Amino acid sequence: MLRNREGTAVDPVPFLVVSGLSLLGSLSFVPVYCLTLGLSMPLSVGVGGAVFLCLSAAAYYRMVWRALPDLRGEVPPAVRLQRLVYGALAVAGVLSLLTLLLLSR
């Protein structure tokens, strides 16, 4: 079990899932974009690894370090849908910016 800043045990599964998905995403997409922009292969993979480490550190901070298991409750469906839509818009925005960056070359 992982422990938060107060020493309370926190479920590690959400953190591990997010870290695994960030590993898959960062090593699948970041090196390809970096290679397209003219970086070398080792540098592209290094940038992908750095992105993964940053995303994992952010996930650890949010899901483990700041977690308060005692305050856990059900999130209303409207709030969950709103978060899902905002997340999809953020991902679409990042992909659009990357596409514009590649098209401007």
Secondary structure, DSSP 8 states (H G I E B T S, - for coil): -EE-TTS-EE--HHHHHHHHHHHHHHHHHHHHHHHHTT--HHHHHHHHHHHHHHHHHHHHIIIIIT--GGG-----HHHHHHHHHHHHHHHHHHHHHHHHHHHT-
